[in-house]
Amino acid sequence: MELGEKLKAVRLEKKMTLDDVAKKSSLTKSFISQIELNKTSPSITSLIKVASALEIRLTDLFREETLPGDILVSRGKRASYYNSKTQLTIELLSTRFTNQKMGPTYFYGDPGGKPETATRLGQEFVYVIKGKVKLILDQKEYIAEEGDSLYFDSSIPHSWENPGKETVEGIWVCSPPII
């Protein structure tokens, strides 16, 4: 089942209309409909708003429930998400379980993505394996290259971009998990 189909199924299960979700998420009814029909690739920020409006965790849209003790995520079986606006692919590095405290992901960022500014409660850690990441944190820029890491408070307005000419790869951990 694709992302849009999952969102629609949750909305219908909760007996909510597109108008209900639009009002609670501050997004347009048309935009939510396009997401449900898989006609647009929403940003992580938009997905967080929709998930919040539906009163679910964003991870509910990407992961299947796992059995207690199922802790292995094989490389070829990672759930993934691609955002065409930011040119970012995220692969989930953990299974889902109750009371999860952090959300580890592997990311690939193509050059040319358009950064989105975000704020949320929590903390984030980024480790760059290949390429460069430019983090803009409260209007200050930080460049992290291969082997460098960043750790910051997510409540501070932040965005990132790939300033290089090659794909950047790394590990991104959010606490609490957002994906």
Backbone hydrogen bonds in HBPLUS format (Angstrom, degrees):
<---DONOR---> <-ACCEPTOR-->    atom                        ^
c    i                          cat <-CA-CA->   ^        H-A-AA   ^      H-
h    n   atom  resd res      DA  || num        DHA   H-A  angle D-A-AA Bond
n    s   type  num  typ     dist DA aas  dist angle  dist       angle   num
A0006-LYS N   A0002-GLU O   2.98 MM   4  6.30 153.2  2.05 155.2 163.8     1
A0007-LEU N   A0003-LEU O   2.96 MM   4  6.31 159.5  2.00 156.3 161.7     2
A0008-LYS N   A0004-GLY O   2.98 MM   4  6.22 163.9  2.01 150.6 154.8     3
A0009-ALA N   A0005-GLU O   2.93 MM   4  6.07 158.4  1.98 145.6 151.9     4
A0010-VAL N   A0006-LYS O   2.97 MM   4  6.21 159.5  2.02 151.7 156.4     5
A0011-ARG N   A0007-LEU O   2.91 MM   4  6.13 164.4  1.93 151.6 156.4     6
A0012-LEU N   A0008-LYS O   2.88 MM   4  6.08 166.3  1.90 155.7 158.7     7
A0013-GLU N   A0009-ALA O   2.89 MM   4  5.99 155.2  1.95 143.7 151.4     8
A0014-LYS N   A0010-VAL O   2.97 MM   4  6.17 145.1  2.09 146.9 155.6     9
A0016-MET N   A0011-ARG O   2.98 MM   5  5.32 173.9  1.98 152.8 153.7    10
A0015-LYS N   A0012-LEU O   2.94 MM   3  4.77 156.7  1.99 101.7 108.0    11
A0021-VAL N   A0017-THR O   3.17 MM   4  6.55 163.8  2.20 153.2 155.5    12
A0022-ALA N   A0018-LEU O   2.85 MM   4  6.02 159.0  1.89 151.1 157.9    13
A0023-LYS N   A0019-ASP O   2.92 MM   4  6.10 166.0  1.94 155.1 157.5    14
A0024-LYS N   A0020-ASP O   3.10 MM   4  6.30 163.3  2.12 149.2 153.7    15
A0025-SER N   A0021-VAL O   2.90 MM   4  5.91 137.4  2.08 145.5 156.3    16
A0026-SER N   A0022-ALA O   2.93 MM   4  5.69 129.3  2.20 146.0 154.9    17
A0032-ILE N   A0028-THR O   3.08 MM   4  6.39 163.7  2.10 154.2 158.0    18
A0033-SER N   A0029-LYS O   2.96 MM   4  6.16 155.5  2.02 147.3 154.5    19
A0034-GLN N   A0030-SER O   2.96 MM   4  6.25 153.8  2.03 147.3 154.2    20
A0035-ILE N   A0031-PHE O   3.00 MM   4  6.33 149.6  2.10 146.5 154.8    21
A0036-GLU N   A0032-ILE O   2.94 MM   4  6.24 164.5  1.97 152.1 155.8    22
A0037-LEU N   A0033-SER O   2.95 MM   4  6.18 142.2  2.09 145.5 155.9    23
A0039-LYS N   A0034-GLN O   2.83 MM   5  5.06 161.3  1.86 162.0 159.8    24
A0038-ASN N   A0035-ILE O   2.94 MM   3  5.00 159.1  1.98 109.3 114.5    25
A0047-LEU N   A0043-SER O   2.95 MM   4  6.26 161.1  1.99 152.0 157.6    26
A0048-ILE N   A0044-ILE O   2.86 MM   4  6.10 154.4  1.93 152.8 159.6    27
A0049-LYS N   A0045-THR O   3.14 MM   4  6.43 153.9  2.21 144.3 150.8    28
A0050-VAL N   A0046-SER O   2.97 MM   4  6.30 157.4  2.03 151.9 157.9    29
A0051-ALA N   A0047-LEU O   2.82 MM   4  5.99 169.4  1.83 154.8 158.1    30
A0052-SER N   A0048-ILE O   2.91 MM   4  6.01 157.5  1.96 145.4 152.0    31
A0053-ALA N   A0049-LYS O   2.96 MM   4  6.16 154.3  2.02 142.7 149.8    32
A0054-LEU N   A0050-VAL O   2.91 MM   4  6.20 145.4  2.03 147.8 157.7    33
A0056-ILE N   A0051-ALA O   2.93 MM   5  5.23 170.2  1.94 146.8 150.0    34
A0055-GLU N   A0052-SER O   2.99 MM   3  4.76 150.6  2.07  97.3 106.4    35
A0060-ASP N   A0057-ARG O   2.90 MM   3  5.41 147.2  2.01 112.4 121.9    36
A0061-LEU N   A0058-LEU O   3.06 MM   3  5.75 157.9  2.11 118.4 124.3    37
A0062-PHE N   A0059-THR O   3.06 MM   3  5.30 148.6  2.16 107.7 116.7    38
A0063-ARG N   A0059-THR O   3.09 MM   4  6.03 149.0  2.19 165.3 169.7    39
A0070-ASP N   A0067-LEU O   2.92 MM   3  5.42 157.9  1.97 143.4 142.6    40
A0071-ILE N   A0069-GLY O   3.04 MM   2  5.64 115.7  2.47 111.5  94.7    41
A0077-LYS N   A0074-SER O   2.91 MM   3  5.28 160.1  1.95 117.0 123.6    42
A0092-LEU N   A0079-ALA O   2.85 MM  13  5.50 163.5  1.88 160.8 166.5    43
A0081-TYR N   A0090-ILE O   2.89 MM   9  5.28 143.8  2.02 145.6 157.0    44
A0090-ILE N   A0081-TYR O   2.81 MM   9  5.28 160.5  1.85 155.6 162.4    45
A0083-ASN N   A0088-LEU O   2.85 MM   5  5.33 159.4  1.90 152.7 159.7    46
A0087-GLN N   A0083-ASN O   2.84 MM   4  5.63 123.6  2.16 141.7 158.1    47
A0088-LEU N   A0083-ASN O   3.22 MM   5  5.33 142.4  2.37 141.1 146.1    48
A0114-LYS N   A0085-LYS O   2.90 MM  29  5.83 174.8  1.90 146.7 145.2    49
A0110-ASP N   A0087-GLN O   2.90 MM  23  5.30 161.6  1.93 161.6 160.8    50
A0089-THR N   A0108-TYR O   2.83 MM  19  5.11 165.6  1.86 156.0 160.9    51
A0108-TYR N   A0089-THR O   2.89 MM  19  5.11 152.7  1.96 147.9 154.1    52
A0091-GLU N   A0106-TYR O   2.79 MM  15  5.09 163.9  1.81 156.5 161.8    53
A0106-TYR N   A0091-GLU O   2.82 MM  15  5.09 158.0  1.87 146.9 154.5    54
A0093-LEU N   A0104-PRO O   3.03 MM  11  5.50 167.4  2.04 145.4 143.5    55
A0103-GLY N   A0174-CYS O   2.66 MM  71  5.07 151.8  1.74 150.9 160.7    56
A0174-CYS N   A0103-GLY O   3.20 MM  71  5.07 158.7  2.25 119.1 123.7    57
A0105-THR N   A0172-TRP O   2.75 MM  67  5.18 146.0  1.87 145.5 157.2    58
A0172-TRP N   A0105-THR O   2.87 MM  67  5.18 162.8  1.90 142.2 147.9    59
A0107-PHE N   A0170-GLY O   2.86 MM  63  5.46 163.9  1.89 147.9 153.2    60
A0170-GLY N   A0107-PHE O   3.11 MM  63  5.46 146.6  2.22 144.8 148.6    61
A0109-GLY N   A0168-VAL O   2.81 MM  59  5.04 158.8  1.85 144.1 150.7    62
A0168-VAL N   A0109-GLY O   2.92 MM  59  5.04 166.8  1.94 141.6 143.3    63
A0118-ALA N   A0158-HIS O   2.77 MM  40  5.45 157.5  1.82 153.1 159.3    64
A0158-HIS N   A0118-ALA O   2.99 MM  40  5.45 156.4  2.05 148.5 156.1    65
A0120-ARG N   A0154-SER O   3.00 MM  34  5.43 154.6  2.06 118.5 125.3    66
A0154-SER N   A0122-GLY O   2.89 MM  32  5.24 150.1  1.98 124.3 131.1    67
A0123-GLN N   A0175-SER O   2.77 MM  52  5.32 152.7  1.85 150.6 159.3    68
A0175-SER N   A0123-GLN O   2.92 MM  52  5.32 159.3  1.96 160.2 160.7    69
A0124-GLU N   A0152-PHE O   2.94 MM  28  5.53 159.0  1.99 158.9 164.5    70
A0152-PHE N   A0124-GLU O   2.96 MM  28  5.53 157.7  2.01 151.9 159.1    71
A0125-PHE N   A0173-VAL O   2.85 MM  48  5.09 150.5  1.94 148.1 156.3    72
A0173-VAL N   A0125-PHE O   2.77 MM  48  5.09 164.2  1.80 153.4 158.9    73
A0126-VAL N   A0150-LEU O   2.85 MM  24  5.07 158.8  1.89 146.4 151.5    74
A0150-LEU N   A0126-VAL O   2.80 MM  24  5.07 150.6  1.89 145.4 154.0    75
A0127-TYR N   A0171-ILE O   2.79 MM  44  5.12 158.1  1.84 152.0 158.5    76
A0171-ILE N   A0127-TYR O   2.87 MM  44  5.12 150.3  1.95 144.6 153.3    77
A0128-VAL N   A0148-ASP O   3.02 MM  20  5.73 169.7  2.03 168.1 171.5    78
A0147-GLY N   A0128-VAL O   2.81 MM  19  5.61 162.6  1.84 157.2 155.1    79
A0129-ILE N   A0169-GLU O   2.77 MM  40  5.45 155.0  1.83 138.0 144.9    80
A0130-LYS N   A0169-GLU O   3.12 MM  39  5.01 160.4  2.16 136.2 134.9    81
A0169-GLU N   A0130-LYS O   2.85 MM  39  5.01 157.1  1.90 139.5 143.4    82
A0133-VAL N   A0144-ALA O   2.88 MM  11  5.23 153.2  1.95 150.1 158.8    83
A0144-ALA N   A0133-VAL O   2.85 MM  11  5.23 168.2  1.86 158.6 162.2    84
A0134-LYS N   A0161-GLU O   2.82 MM  27  5.29 169.0  1.83 166.0 167.1    85
A0161-GLU N   A0134-LYS O   2.93 MM  27  5.29 140.5  2.09 138.9 151.1    86
A0135-LEU N   A0142-TYR O   2.81 MM   7  5.12 156.9  1.86 155.8 159.4    87
A0142-TYR N   A0135-LEU O   2.80 MM   7  5.12 149.2  1.90 150.3 159.7    88
A0136-ILE N   A0159-SER O   2.80 MM  23  5.29 174.9  1.80 157.3 158.6    89
A0159-SER N   A0136-ILE O   3.00 MM  23  5.29 142.0  2.14 138.1 149.4    90
A0137-LEU N   A0140-LYS O   2.83 MM   3  5.24 156.0  1.88 160.9 156.1    91
A0140-LYS N   A0137-LEU O   3.05 MM   3  5.24 161.4  2.09 110.2 116.1    92
A0138-ASP N   A0157-PRO O   2.82 MM  19  5.33 164.2  1.85 168.3 171.4    93
A0148-ASP N   A0145-GLU O   2.78 MM   3  5.42 161.6  1.81 151.6 153.9    94
A0156-ILE N   A0153-ASP O   3.25 MM   3  5.99 168.2  2.26 119.1 122.7    95
